């Protein structure tokens, strides 16, 4: 049984190490060939850029007096504010309302991590899954992009992985090194091994029994709530009207005549507008 276990372990270890190195070199080749493996976002020059940020009262007055918008975004979380920035940067007339405060929900309760996904890379290698590999590459590109455009809110974060079985040390180390190689030009810092003594110095609360060492690698971390606020401010400076503590009380529906798949005219209901209530009044 022990020999069988050793044989299986060696086979899986060699397969993983070979695949990890192959994936790393393949990633470097693709990176050099295409410069950027992930799709580059389109760049838009905003038609409006306000030097002074408008106050909330000015924003509320503007929405009260404006009868028509191209897009009305309901919700001031990361997704809503991101949509507002994208739409405003394309020259669309945008309004955004948030019932409570910006980033008061899920957008301020994330893990704060900006990572490519070590676990997804393991799946990509072990299952030869190209989709998982491309997802990791794109996530790593976005990690580098976020660290570049918002260095005041994002920074490299060292992560320590304790190892409690000696035969898992080379296995995990090969996987983390593959993560380094796949990062390519977006690599933050090289991963490295540390001894049991050093690991306990850094984290005295670690379980000491059977600890053989640890691996340190780097991912990104950011302030999610402040990033959300920055997106809201950016949208406003691009001309969008935004307001927090402004609740949607009613959706205004209307009818529109369209042709169906058979080319026959039919009436469809659409949302033509919204009614809002300023909760600060």
C-alpha positions as CSV (number, residue, x, y, z in Angstrom):
1,X,0.0,0.0,0.0
2,X,2.8,2.4,0.9
3,X,4.6,1.6,-2.4
4,X,1.4,2.2,-4.3
5,X,0.9,5.5,-2.5
6,X,4.4,6.6,-3.3
7,X,4.1,5.6,-6.9
8,X,0.8,7.6,-7.3
9,X,2.3,10.6,-5.4
10,X,5.4,10.7,-7.6
11,X,3.3,10.3,-10.8
12,X,0.9,13.1,-9.8
13,X,3.8,15.3,-8.6
14,X,5.7,14.9,-11.8
15,X,2.6,15.6,-13.8
16,X,1.8,18.7,-11.9
17,X,5.3,20.1,-11.9
18,X,5.7,19.5,-15.6
19,X,2.3,21.0,-16.4
20,X,3.1,24.0,-14.1
21,X,6.4,24.7,-15.8
22,X,4.8,24.2,-19.3
23,X,2.0,26.5,-18.4
24,X,4.4,29.1,-17.2
25,X,6.5,29.1,-20.3
26,X,3.5,28.9,-22.5
27,X,2.1,32.0,-20.7
28,X,5.4,33.9,-21.3
29,X,5.3,33.0,-25.0
30,X,1.7,34.2,-25.4
31,X,2.5,37.3,-23.4
32,X,5.5,38.2,-25.6
33,X,3.5,37.5,-28.7
34,X,0.4,39.4,-27.9
35,X,1.8,42.0,-25.4
36,X,-1.5,41.8,-23.4
37,X,-3.2,38.5,-23.1
38,X,-6.4,40.0,-21.8
39,X,-8.6,42.2,-24.0
40,X,-7.6,45.8,-23.7
41,X,-10.5,48.1,-22.6
42,X,-11.6,50.7,-25.0
43,X,-10.4,54.2,-24.1
44,X,-12.9,57.0,-24.1
45,X,-12.2,60.7,-23.8
46,X,-15.1,62.2,-21.7
47,X,-16.8,65.1,-23.3
48,X,-17.2,66.7,-19.8
49,X,-14.8,66.9,-17.0
50,X,-15.8,69.1,-14.1
51,X,-13.0,70.8,-12.1
52,X,-15.2,71.3,-9.1
53,X,-17.2,68.4,-7.7
54,X,-20.9,69.4,-7.6
55,X,-22.6,69.2,-4.2
56,X,-25.4,66.8,-3.5
57,X,-27.9,69.7,-3.5
58,X,-26.8,70.7,-7.0
59,X,-27.1,67.1,-8.1
60,X,-30.6,66.8,-6.7
61,X,-31.7,70.1,-8.3
62,X,-30.3,68.9,-11.7
63,X,-32.2,65.7,-11.6
64,X,-35.4,67.5,-10.5
65,X,-35.2,69.9,-13.5
66,X,-34.0,67.3,-16.1
67,X,-36.8,65.4,-17.7
68,X,-34.8,62.9,-19.8
69,X,-31.7,60.7,-19.4
70,X,-30.1,58.1,-21.6
71,X,-29.5,55.8,-18.7
72,X,-30.8,55.8,-15.1
73,X,-28.8,53.5,-12.8
74,X,-30.5,52.3,-9.7
75,X,-27.9,51.4,-7.0
76,X,-24.7,53.0,-6.0
77,X,-22.5,50.0,-5.4
78,X,-19.4,49.1,-7.3
79,X,-21.4,47.7,-10.3
80,X,-23.8,50.7,-10.5
81,X,-21.0,53.3,-10.2
82,X,-18.9,51.4,-12.7
83,X,-21.8,51.4,-15.2
84,X,-22.3,55.2,-14.6
85,X,-18.6,55.9,-15.3
86,X,-18.6,53.8,-18.4
87,X,-21.8,55.3,-19.8
88,X,-20.8,58.9,-18.9
89,X,-17.3,58.4,-20.5
90,X,-19.2,57.5,-23.8
91,X,-21.0,60.8,-23.8
92,X,-24.4,59.4,-22.5
93,X,-26.6,61.4,-20.2
94,X,-26.6,59.5,-16.9
95,X,-28.4,59.6,-13.6
96,X,-27.6,57.4,-10.6
97,X,-29.6,57.0,-7.4
98,X,-28.8,55.0,-4.3
99,X,-31.3,54.4,-1.5
100,X,-28.8,54.4,1.3
101,X,-25.1,55.5,0.9
102,X,-22.5,54.6,-1.7
103,X,-20.9,51.3,-0.9
104,X,-23.1,50.7,2.1
105,X,-23.8,47.1,1.1
106,X,-21.9,44.2,-0.5
107,X,-19.4,46.6,-2.2
108,X,-17.8,47.4,1.2
109,X,-17.9,43.8,2.5
110,X,-15.7,42.0,0.0
111,X,-12.5,40.1,0.9
112,X,-10.6,43.2,-0.3
113,X,-8.4,40.9,-2.4
114,X,-7.4,41.5,-6.1
115,X,-6.2,38.1,-7.2
116,X,-5.9,35.9,-10.3
117,X,-6.9,32.8,-8.4
118,X,-4.4,30.1,-7.5
119,X,-7.1,27.5,-7.1
120,X,-8.4,28.3,-10.7
121,X,-4.9,27.9,-12.0
122,X,-4.6,24.5,-10.3
123,X,-7.8,23.4,-12.0
124,X,-6.6,24.7,-15.4
125,X,-3.4,22.7,-15.1
126,X,-4.8,19.5,-13.6
127,X,-7.8,19.4,-15.9
128,X,-6.1,21.1,-18.9
129,X,-8.9,23.7,-18.9
130,X,-8.1,26.6,-21.2
131,X,-11.1,28.6,-20.0
132,X,-9.8,28.6,-16.4
133,X,-6.4,29.5,-17.6
134,X,-7.6,32.5,-19.6
135,X,-9.8,33.6,-16.7
136,X,-6.7,33.6,-14.4
137,X,-4.7,35.5,-17.0
138,X,-7.4,38.1,-17.4
139,X,-7.8,38.5,-13.6
140,X,-4.1,39.0,-13.2
141,X,-4.1,41.6,-15.9
142,X,-7.0,43.4,-14.1
143,X,-5.1,43.1,-10.9
144,X,-2.1,44.9,-12.4
145,X,-4.3,47.5,-14.0
146,X,-6.0,48.3,-10.7
147,X,-2.7,48.6,-8.9
148,X,-1.5,51.0,-11.6
149,X,-4.5,53.3,-11.9
150,X,-5.2,53.4,-8.1
151,X,-1.9,53.0,-6.2
152,X,-3.4,55.1,-3.3
153,X,-6.1,52.4,-2.8
154,X,-4.3,49.2,-3.9
155,X,-1.1,47.5,-2.9
156,X,0.7,44.2,-3.0
157,X,-0.2,41.8,-0.2
158,X,2.1,39.0,1.0
159,X,0.1,35.8,1.7
160,X,1.7,33.0,3.7
161,X,0.7,29.4,3.1
162,X,1.7,27.0,6.0
163,X,2.5,23.5,5.0
164,X,2.1,20.6,7.5
165,X,3.3,17.6,5.4
166,X,6.8,17.4,3.9
167,X,5.7,15.8,0.6
168,X,3.2,18.7,0.0
169,X,5.9,21.3,0.1
170,X,7.3,20.8,-3.4
171,X,3.8,20.3,-4.7
172,X,2.5,23.6,-3.4
173,X,5.8,25.4,-4.3
174,X,5.5,24.2,-7.9
175,X,2.0,25.5,-8.1
176,X,2.8,28.9,-6.6
177,X,5.8,29.2,-9.0
178,X,3.5,28.5,-11.9
179,X,1.3,31.3,-10.6
180,X,4.4,33.6,-10.7
181,X,5.2,32.6,-14.2
182,X,1.6,33.0,-15.5
183,X,1.6,36.5,-14.0
184,X,4.2,37.5,-16.5
185,X,4.7,41.3,-16.6
186,X,2.0,41.6,-13.9
187,X,4.1,39.8,-11.4
188,X,4.2,41.7,-8.1
189,X,7.0,39.9,-6.4
190,X,8.5,36.4,-6.6
191,X,7.2,33.8,-4.2
192,X,9.7,32.2,-1.8
193,X,10.0,29.5,0.9
194,X,10.5,30.2,4.6
195,X,11.4,27.8,7.4
196,X,9.2,26.7,10.3
197,X,11.1,29.0,12.7
198,X,10.5,32.0,10.5
199,X,6.9,31.2,9.9
200,X,6.3,31.0,13.7
201,X,8.1,34.3,14.2
202,X,5.7,35.9,11.7
203,X,2.6,34.2,13.0
204,X,3.1,32.9,16.6
205,X,-0.5,31.7,16.7
206,X,0.1,29.0,14.0
207,X,-0.3,25.4,15.0
208,X,3.3,24.3,15.6
209,X,2.8,20.5,15.6
210,X,4.0,18.9,12.3
211,X,4.6,22.3,10.7
212,X,7.4,21.9,8.1
213,X,7.6,25.3,6.6
214,X,5.6,27.9,4.6
215,X,5.4,29.5,1.2
216,X,4.9,33.2,0.7
217,X,3.4,34.6,-2.4
218,X,1.9,38.0,-3.4
219,X,-1.5,39.1,-4.5
220,X,-3.2,42.4,-4.4
221,X,-5.5,44.1,-1.9
222,X,-7.5,47.3,-2.1
223,X,-9.9,49.5,-0.2
224,X,-13.2,48.4,-1.8
225,X,-15.4,51.1,-0.2
226,X,-13.1,54.0,-1.2
227,X,-12.8,52.6,-4.7
228,X,-16.6,52.6,-4.9
229,X,-16.6,56.3,-3.8
230,X,-13.9,57.1,-6.3
231,X,-16.0,55.6,-9.1
232,X,-19.0,57.7,-8.0
233,X,-16.9,60.9,-7.9
234,X,-15.5,60.1,-11.4
235,X,-18.9,59.6,-12.8
236,X,-20.1,62.9,-11.4
237,X,-17.1,64.8,-12.8
238,X,-17.8,63.3,-16.2
239,X,-21.3,64.9,-16.0
240,X,-23.4,62.2,-14.5
241,X,-26.0,63.3,-11.9
242,X,-25.6,61.1,-8.8
243,X,-27.4,61.1,-5.4
244,X,-27.2,58.9,-2.3
245,X,-30.1,58.6,0.1
246,X,-32.4,58.9,-2.8
247,X,-34.9,56.0,-3.1
248,X,-36.8,54.9,-6.2
249,X,-40.5,54.8,-5.3
250,X,-42.1,53.9,-8.6
251,X,-41.2,52.6,-12.0
252,X,-43.0,54.4,-14.8
253,X,-44.1,51.9,-17.5
254,X,-45.1,52.6,-21.1
255,X,-46.0,50.8,-24.3
256,X,-44.0,50.5,-27.4
257,X,-44.8,48.9,-30.8
258,X,-42.1,46.4,-32.0
259,X,-42.0,43.6,-34.6
260,X,-41.7,40.1,-33.2
261,X,-39.6,37.2,-34.6
262,X,-42.3,36.5,-37.2
263,X,-42.3,40.1,-38.4
264,X,-45.7,40.8,-36.9
265,X,-46.2,44.0,-34.9
266,X,-46.9,43.7,-31.2
267,X,-47.1,45.9,-28.1
268,X,-44.4,45.5,-25.4
269,X,-44.3,47.2,-22.0
270,X,-41.1,49.1,-21.2
271,X,-39.8,51.2,-18.3
272,X,-39.9,54.8,-19.4
273,X,-38.8,56.4,-16.2
274,X,-38.6,56.3,-12.4
275,X,-39.9,58.4,-9.5
276,X,-37.6,59.1,-6.6
277,X,-37.8,60.3,-3.1
278,X,-35.0,62.3,-1.3
279,X,-34.7,60.6,2.0
280,X,-32.7,63.5,3.4
281,X,-35.6,65.9,3.3
